[in-house]
Amino acid sequence: MPQTGTNRKQEEFTAAASLDRTPRVAVIPSYFKGSDEHDGSRINGLASPQPPDAVLSARHLEELVAVALSHIGKRANTQPRLFGPDEWVLVIADASFAPPLLEALVAFLAQHRLGLRFTVAGRLPLDSLPLDGLKSRFPKRLFDSVDLSRDAVIKTPAPRSRQQFLDVPQTLQQCDRVVSVAALGGAASTLRNYAAFARGPANWLDLARFHPPDLAVAGSLQPNLIVAGTGALSVDAAVAAILGNTPPWFSEAEKLGLGVADTDAIWTRGIEIEEARKLLPR
């Protein structure tokens, strides 16, 4: 039986959608009430929007995280199935990332069973990590921390790298998923987090290529703003555009296959880059 024009168009649309590799990056402030998608569909906002300079409660922070992560997939307003319920998730945080925002992010992952074990790494002081509260809230999930700069290293063949072997921290080598979080501002970035624990002859971009972040989140409090996506380089590029700078390593990261740094090729959801730029102090 010959295909109808409608069915053929639907199949062509479905095929095109399946091949769509345009990176999506959510740019969501605490006051976001929703907006329209490029195709005219609605992008949901926060149920309880708050001013950008408000002191957010834990509930508001978790809502902010939830809304941001609902807009990073091919379709907006979709609960992401980023990780499996039994996976080990390594969360790499830079020293200036706000602990309340970190707690809200890990709580979201635990609540939605996006991982079984969550290991927090980075330069955050151990007494600032929100592990005790998370353990009491989610007794069926596992929470711990590690200093990757002191972690045992495993000499790992790196066929995609310029180096023959990488000194990979054991935790990074053995975990299933990586979440990299960075403060929105200054020199921090979700990919550059790898520089804090890179050892041996390889540079930190080689280490990032070994296991790039599966989820990247940049955020700040007061102004309350989250930039998130599954492509770390695209998230970092959106943040750089907001800050008005372009780190020199972006071009090398693109050449190494770490993602897309051209903001014209990135699909942003939420507020525009220009609006986000006005939120940050100068």
C-alpha positions as CSV (number, residue, x, y, z in Angstrom):
1,M,0.0,0.0,0.0
2,P,1.6,3.4,-1.0
3,Q,2.4,5.8,1.7
4,T,0.3,8.9,2.1
5,G,1.9,12.3,1.9
6,T,1.1,12.9,5.6
7,N,2.8,9.6,6.7
8,R,5.8,10.3,4.6
9,K,6.2,13.8,6.0
10,Q,5.9,12.4,9.5
11,E,8.6,9.9,8.9
12,E,10.9,12.5,7.4
13,F,10.3,14.7,10.4
14,T,11.0,11.8,12.8
15,A,14.2,10.9,10.9
16,A,15.4,14.5,11.0
17,A,14.7,14.8,14.7
18,S,16.7,11.6,15.4
19,L,19.7,13.1,13.6
20,D,19.4,16.4,15.3
21,R,22.7,16.9,17.2
22,T,22.3,20.6,18.0
23,P,23.4,21.1,21.6
24,R,20.7,22.4,23.9
25,V,21.7,24.7,26.8
26,A,19.2,25.9,29.4
27,V,19.7,29.5,30.7
28,I,17.3,29.7,33.6
29,P,17.1,32.5,36.3
30,S,15.0,32.2,39.4
31,Y,12.3,34.6,38.0
32,F,11.8,32.6,34.8
33,K,8.0,32.3,34.2
34,G,8.3,30.5,30.8
35,S,8.8,31.5,27.2
36,D,8.2,30.3,23.7
37,E,10.3,27.7,21.8
38,H,11.6,28.4,18.3
39,D,8.7,26.4,16.9
40,G,6.1,28.3,18.9
41,S,5.6,25.6,21.6
42,R,5.6,26.7,25.2
43,I,8.7,26.3,27.5
44,N,7.5,25.9,31.1
45,G,8.8,28.2,33.8
46,L,9.0,28.0,37.6
47,A,5.8,27.6,39.6
48,S,7.2,29.9,42.2
49,P,9.4,32.5,40.5
50,Q,11.6,34.6,42.7
51,P,13.6,37.8,42.1
52,P,17.2,37.2,40.9
53,D,18.6,38.7,44.1
54,A,16.4,36.7,46.5
55,V,17.8,34.4,49.1
56,L,16.3,31.1,47.9
57,S,15.1,28.3,50.1
58,A,16.1,24.7,49.5
59,R,12.7,24.1,47.9
60,H,13.2,27.0,45.5
61,L,16.7,25.9,44.6
62,E,15.5,22.4,43.8
63,E,12.7,23.8,41.7
64,L,15.3,26.0,39.8
65,V,17.5,22.9,39.2
66,A,14.5,20.8,38.1
67,V,13.2,23.4,35.6
68,A,16.7,23.9,34.1
69,L,17.3,20.2,33.6
70,S,13.9,19.8,32.1
71,H,15.0,22.0,29.1
72,I,18.3,20.4,28.2
73,G,17.0,17.5,26.0
74,K,15.8,17.5,22.4
75,R,12.4,18.4,23.7
76,A,11.6,21.0,26.4
77,N,9.5,20.3,29.5
78,T,10.9,16.7,29.6
79,Q,12.1,14.9,32.7
80,P,15.7,13.9,31.7
81,R,16.7,10.3,31.9
82,L,20.3,11.2,32.2
83,F,21.6,8.2,34.1
84,G,20.5,4.8,35.2
85,P,19.2,4.1,38.7
86,D,22.1,1.9,39.6
87,E,25.0,4.0,38.2
88,W,27.9,5.6,40.1
89,V,27.9,9.3,39.5
90,L,31.0,11.4,40.1
91,V,30.2,15.1,40.8
92,I,33.2,17.4,40.2
93,A,32.7,20.8,41.8
94,D,35.0,23.8,41.7
95,A,35.9,25.6,44.9
96,S,33.5,28.6,44.4
97,F,30.4,26.6,43.5
98,A,27.7,27.4,46.1
99,P,27.1,24.4,48.4
100,P,23.3,25.0,48.6
101,L,23.2,24.8,44.8
102,L,25.3,21.7,44.9
103,E,23.0,20.1,47.4
104,A,19.9,21.0,45.3
105,L,21.5,19.4,42.2
106,V,22.5,16.2,43.9
107,A,19.1,16.0,45.7
108,F,17.4,16.3,42.3
109,L,19.5,13.4,40.9
110,A,18.9,11.2,44.0
111,Q,15.1,12.0,44.1
112,H,14.6,11.0,40.5
113,R,16.8,7.9,40.8
114,L,19.4,9.2,38.4
115,G,22.2,7.3,40.0
116,L,22.7,5.1,43.0
117,R,26.1,6.3,44.4
118,F,27.1,10.0,44.3
119,T,30.7,10.9,44.9
120,V,31.5,14.6,45.3
121,A,34.9,15.7,44.3
122,G,36.7,19.1,44.0
123,R,38.3,21.8,46.1
124,L,35.3,22.5,48.2
125,P,36.1,22.3,52.0
126,L,34.9,18.9,53.3
127,D,32.8,20.6,56.1
128,S,30.8,22.5,53.4
129,L,29.7,19.4,51.6
130,P,26.0,18.7,52.2
131,L,26.5,14.9,52.5
132,D,24.9,14.4,55.9
133,G,21.6,16.0,54.9
134,L,21.5,14.0,51.7
135,K,22.2,10.8,53.5
136,S,19.2,11.3,55.8
137,R,16.9,12.4,53.0
138,F,17.8,9.5,50.7
139,P,18.8,6.5,52.8
140,K,18.7,4.2,49.8
141,R,21.3,6.2,47.9
142,L,25.0,6.3,48.7
143,F,26.9,9.6,49.2
144,D,30.6,10.1,49.7
145,S,33.5,12.4,48.7
146,V,37.0,12.1,47.2
147,D,40.0,14.4,46.6
148,L,40.8,13.6,43.0
149,S,44.2,15.3,43.3
150,R,45.2,12.6,45.9
151,D,43.3,9.7,44.4
152,A,45.2,6.7,43.3
153,V,45.9,6.9,39.5
154,I,45.6,4.3,36.9
155,K,47.8,4.3,33.8
156,T,45.1,4.1,31.2
157,P,45.7,3.8,27.4
158,A,44.2,6.8,25.6
159,P,43.9,6.0,21.9
160,R,42.1,9.2,21.2
161,S,44.7,11.3,23.0
162,R,48.0,12.8,21.9
163,Q,49.6,11.0,24.9
164,Q,50.1,7.2,25.0
165,F,48.9,6.9,28.5
166,L,46.9,9.0,30.9
167,D,47.3,9.2,34.7
168,V,43.5,8.8,35.4
169,P,42.3,9.1,39.0
170,Q,40.9,5.8,40.0
171,T,37.4,7.3,40.8
172,L,37.2,8.9,37.4
173,Q,38.3,5.7,35.7
174,Q,35.7,3.5,37.5
175,C,32.6,5.7,37.8
176,D,29.8,5.4,35.3
177,R,28.9,9.1,34.9
178,V,30.4,12.5,35.5
179,V,28.6,15.7,36.4
180,S,30.8,18.8,36.4
181,V,29.6,22.0,38.1
182,A,31.3,25.4,38.2
183,A,30.5,28.8,39.6
184,L,29.1,31.3,37.0
185,G,31.8,33.9,37.0
186,G,35.6,34.3,37.0
187,A,37.8,31.7,35.3
188,A,35.9,28.7,36.4
189,S,34.3,26.4,33.8
190,T,32.8,22.9,33.8
191,L,35.6,21.5,31.5
192,R,38.4,23.4,33.2
193,N,37.5,21.6,36.5
194,Y,39.7,18.7,35.1
195,A,42.8,20.9,35.4
196,A,42.5,20.7,39.2
197,F,43.5,17.0,39.2
198,A,45.4,16.5,36.0
199,R,48.7,14.7,36.5
200,G,51.5,13.3,34.4
201,P,52.5,14.4,30.9
202,A,49.0,14.9,29.5
203,N,47.2,18.2,29.8
204,W,43.8,18.6,31.4
205,L,42.0,18.5,28.0
206,D,43.3,15.0,27.4
207,L,41.8,14.0,30.8
208,A,38.5,15.6,29.8
209,R,38.5,13.6,26.6
210,F,38.9,10.4,28.6
211,H,35.5,10.9,30.3
212,P,33.8,14.2,29.4
213,P,31.0,15.4,31.6
214,D,27.7,13.7,31.0
215,L,26.0,16.8,32.6
216,A,27.5,20.3,33.0
217,V,26.0,22.9,35.3
218,A,27.2,26.4,35.9
219,G,25.4,28.5,38.5
220,S,25.4,31.4,40.8
221,L,23.3,32.7,43.7
222,Q,22.3,36.3,43.8
223,P,21.9,36.5,40.9
224,N,20.1,33.2,40.9
225,L,21.0,31.7,37.5
226,I,21.7,28.2,36.2
227,V,23.2,27.4,32.8
228,A,23.0,23.6,32.1
229,G,23.4,21.1,29.3
230,T,24.8,17.7,28.4
231,G,27.5,19.3,26.3
232,A,30.1,20.8,28.7
233,L,31.9,22.9,26.0
234,S,28.5,24.4,24.9
235,V,27.6,25.2,28.5
236,D,31.0,26.9,29.0
237,A,30.6,28.7,25.7
238,A,27.2,30.1,26.8
239,V,28.7,31.2,30.1
240,A,31.6,32.8,28.3
241,A,29.1,34.7,26.1
242,I,27.3,35.9,29.2
243,L,30.5,37.0,30.8
244,G,31.8,38.6,27.6
245,N,34.9,36.6,27.1
246,T,36.2,33.7,25.1
247,P,38.9,31.5,26.7
248,P,41.8,30.7,24.4
249,W,41.4,26.9,24.9
250,F,37.9,26.7,23.3
251,S,39.3,26.2,19.8
252,E,41.6,23.4,20.9
253,A,38.7,21.7,22.8
254,E,36.6,21.8,19.6
255,K,39.5,20.3,17.6
256,L,39.8,17.5,20.1
257,G,36.1,16.7,19.7
258,L,34.9,17.9,23.1
259,G,31.8,19.7,21.6
260,V,30.5,22.9,20.2
261,A,31.8,26.3,21.3
262,D,30.1,28.4,18.6
263,T,27.1,30.0,20.4
264,D,25.4,30.5,17.0
265,A,25.2,26.7,16.7
266,I,23.8,26.2,20.3
267,W,20.1,26.0,21.0
268,T,19.4,28.0,24.2
269,R,16.2,27.7,26.1
270,G,15.0,30.1,28.8
271,I,16.3,33.7,28.7
272,E,18.5,35.1,26.0
273,I,22.3,35.5,26.6
274,E,21.9,39.3,26.5
275,E,19.3,39.2,29.3
276,A,21.5,36.9,31.4
277,R,24.5,39.2,30.9
278,K,22.5,42.1,32.5
279,L,22.0,40.1,35.7
280,L,25.7,39.8,36.5
281,P,27.6,42.6,38.3
282,R,30.1,44.5,36.3
